[in-house]
Amino acid sequence: MCPYRFPDRVRRVIKVNATGACGSDIHTYLWDSYAEGMAARQPVSFPFVGGHEYAGTVHSVAPDVRGIALGDRVAKETHVFCGECYHCLNGMAHNCTSLGWYGFGYGGSFAEYCVAPARILFKLPDGVSFEEGALFEPAGVAMHAVEQAHIVPGDTVVVFGVGPIGLVAIQMLNVCGASHVVAVDIDDYRLGLAENYGAIPLNPTKLDVAAEVKKLTSRRHGADVVVEMTGSPRVYPSMFELLRKEGRIVIVGHAGEVPIRSQKG
């Protein structure tokens, strides 16, 4: 069992049945500049247990807890929010004024059992496996990105980075009516997976991505939407070259520093 700061009256003990490893967990393990930046935004006590993508079975509950019962199969939200501030009361709990992150400021799911408050737990529908439930959190990231892109049927969308979240986003973009989804990555294995989901795979180490996108979008002179999911600073200057006038950019993989290209003349 790992330590938590949740009050007894709201907590549930969860038996972890399946958990995923996020890129942020790797940053935390290495304790690099990304992890230090996260730590600057909320109190962190050492040692702590990482992991925030999981599903499991309710093992015990406080006596006055309602809505979730012993034995329920659940998945959870990453953001630990107060439920009382302006943002929480207006549908923006992910920007809670006292926001905490599960698996960082609060101990996470890389353990046999973990603890969570009632407000961040959701029952798994019948027929959804624990492994699928553990993917709810990264799938939610993809869904939010697609919603923010405001896809119009017929749009051409470029997705930079086709890890798990990018691959889920590609499937959602297809459902939303995108006519072409272009997947950009330097990993040919991931590009192969993206192609299986109907995306056009482009590896920037092997061809000119901008030229290929301009060829595909000759009438519009660029993509309607660019979704950035790599977090690599090298992507930022190039993604503007792919975008048509009045196009839209959604950034999921936030880079710490972005190189600025000098303008001559």
Number of C-alpha atoms within 10 A of each C-alpha: 11 16 13 17 11 14 10 12 13 17 20 23 19 26 21 23 19 21 23 18 15 15 10 18 18 14 14 20 11 11 14 11 12 15 17 12 12 16 16 9 12 14 11 15 11 8 9 15 22 23 23 28 26 27 31 29 22 24 18 15 22 15 9 7 14 10 10 17 16 13 14 16 25 24 27 24 20 21 17 21 23 16 18 13 15 13 16 17 12 10 11 13 20 16 15 20 15 14 18 21 18 23 21 25 23 24 27 26 28 20 15 13 18 23 27 25 19 18 16 15 20 17 18 20 10 7 7 10 15 21 16 17 25 24 20 19 21 20 20 15 16 25 17 14 22 19 14 14 20 13 19 14 13 12 19 24 30 27 26 26 24 26 18 16 20 27 24 20 26 27 16 17 28 18 10 17 15 19 14 20 27 25 27 25 21 16 15 13 11 20 24 16 17 26 18 12 15 16 25 17 23 23 15 13 10 8 10 11 20 18 13 15 21 18 13 16 19 11 8 15 16 26 30 24 27 25 25 24 23 22 18 16 16 14 17 20 13 12 20 17 16 24 25 17 12 9 16 18 20 18 17 18 15 15 16 11 11 14 10 10 7 6 5 4 3
